[in-house]
Amino acid sequence: MPLTSVSRQQLSKYLNDFLNVNQFKDYAPNGLQVEGTDSIKTIVTGVTACQDLIDQAAALNADAILVHHGFFWKNEPEVLTGMKYKRIKSLMTHDMNLFGYHLPLDAHQTLGNNAELAKELGIVDVEVSADIPQNLLWQGKFPQPLTVEQVTALLADKLNRIPLHIGQKNDVISSLAWCTGGAQDYIDHAATLGVDAFISGEVSERTFHCAMEQNIHYFAAGHHATEQFGIKALGEHLAKEFGLQHHFIDIVNPV
């Protein structure tokens, strides 16, 4: 398929509709965050709009960057100084658009972070927990029961990161719940679902006690690692939909 272009306005509207952004109450604005060129042919996707991602996108002459973690989070300083100034200056200097999609990308039913993680891990009988708002907690099963060591190896293989495991080493795991990123506190609700394990990105001191006292395994698989697949899938989707050139850039992040 020959490469074509899409206008900034057309791409923005398509993404906002496709990801149902109006249905979400979020911690940052979803959609176009920094305006650049009107004609978009080349897009770069990445997990977080850090300086390294912006620099690499500029080297590729990208017209737009799409990320899961963008700018303008609640409670962050509003002034454009220091690191924030340098990032936004780089975008504007190279006339690059920045689009950010946070919770809408976590929750999307077909190519969101939770959906893509399930595909990577081979989880079946997937469903969304109705008790958690905005479709953020998912549950399902492995095709066959796995040992703790097998689940750890599976996560390490798919995410390129050895997860932290909390729980008894000699148990077998069949059912599980998950929510990518910094969702460790959903472990309490996961325990009420009766699943064997819960997977998320980060871990807190309290998570250890919550897991042990409620007899549920917890795998902290990395915030970045668990959220690398949704934004990549979104970029691939847009490339096919509009005939755009797409580059996914994975900036190494051990957290």
SULMO-V306349 format. One record per residue. N is the residue number from 0. SS is DSSP state (@ for helix, = for strand, . for the rest). Layout:
n: <N | N>
ss: <SS | SS>
This chain:
n: <0 | 1 | 2 | 3 | 4 | 5 | 6 | 7 | 8 | 9 | 10 | 11 | 12 | 13 | 14 | 15 | 16 | 17 | 18 | 19 | 20 | 21 | 22 | 23 | 24 | 25 | 26 | 27 | 28 | 29 | 30 | 31 | 32 | 33 | 34 | 35 | 36 | 37 | 38 | 39 | 40 | 41 | 42 | 43 | 44 | 45 | 46 | 47 | 48 | 49 | 50 | 51 | 52 | 53 | 54 | 55 | 56 | 57 | 58 | 59 | 60 | 61 | 62 | 63 | 64 | 65 | 66 | 67 | 68 | 69 | 70 | 71 | 72 | 73 | 74 | 75 | 76 | 77 | 78 | 79 | 80 | 81 | 82 | 83 | 84 | 85 | 86 | 87 | 88 | 89 | 90 | 91 | 92 | 93 | 94 | 95 | 96 | 97 | 98 | 99 | 100 | 101 | 102 | 103 | 104 | 105 | 106 | 107 | 108 | 109 | 110 | 111 | 112 | 113 | 114 | 115 | 116 | 117 | 118 | 119 | 120 | 121 | 122 | 123 | 124 | 125 | 126 | 127 | 128 | 129 | 130 | 131 | 132 | 133 | 134 | 135 | 136 | 137 | 138 | 139 | 140 | 141 | 142 | 143 | 144 | 145 | 146 | 147 | 148 | 149 | 150 | 151 | 152 | 153 | 154 | 155 | 156 | 157 | 158 | 159 | 160 | 161 | 162 | 163 | 164 | 165 | 166 | 167 | 168 | 169 | 170 | 171 | 172 | 173 | 174 | 175 | 176 | 177 | 178 | 179 | 180 | 181 | 182 | 183 | 184 | 185 | 186 | 187 | 188 | 189 | 190 | 191 | 192 | 193 | 194 | 195 | 196 | 197 | 198 | 199 | 200 | 201 | 202 | 203 | 204 | 205 | 206 | 207 | 208 | 209 | 210 | 211 | 212 | 213 | 214 | 215 | 216 | 217 | 218 | 219 | 220 | 221 | 222 | 223 | 224 | 225 | 226 | 227 | 228 | 229 | 230 | 231 | 232 | 233 | 234 | 235 | 236 | 237 | 238 | 239 | 240 | 241 | 242 | 243 | 244 | 245 | 246 | 247 | 248 | 249 | 250 | 251 | 252 | 253 | 254>
ss: <. | . | . | . | . | = | = | @ | @ | @ | @ | @ | @ | @ | @ | @ | @ | @ | . | . | @ | @ | @ | . | . | . | . | . | . | . | = | = | = | = | . | . | . | . | = | = | . | = | = | = | = | = | = | = | . | . | @ | @ | @ | @ | @ | @ | @ | @ | @ | . | . | . | . | = | = | = | = | = | = | . | . | . | . | . | . | . | . | . | . | . | . | @ | @ | @ | @ | @ | @ | @ | @ | @ | @ | @ | @ | . | . | . | = | = | = | = | . | . | @ | @ | @ | @ | @ | . | . | . | . | . | @ | @ | @ | @ | @ | @ | @ | @ | @ | . | = | = | = | = | = | = | . | . | . | . | @ | @ | @ | . | . | = | = | = | = | = | = | = | = | = | = | @ | @ | @ | @ | @ | @ | @ | @ | @ | @ | @ | @ | . | . | . | . | = | = | = | . | . | . | . | . | = | = | = | = | = | = | = | . | . | . | . | . | @ | @ | @ | @ | @ | @ | @ | @ | @ | . | . | . | . | = | = | = | = | . | . | . | . | @ | @ | @ | @ | @ | @ | @ | @ | @ | . | . | . | = | = | = | = | . | . | @ | @ | @ | @ | . | @ | @ | @ | @ | @ | @ | @ | @ | @ | @ | @ | @ | @ | @ | @ | . | . | = | = | = | = | . | . | . | . | . | . | .>
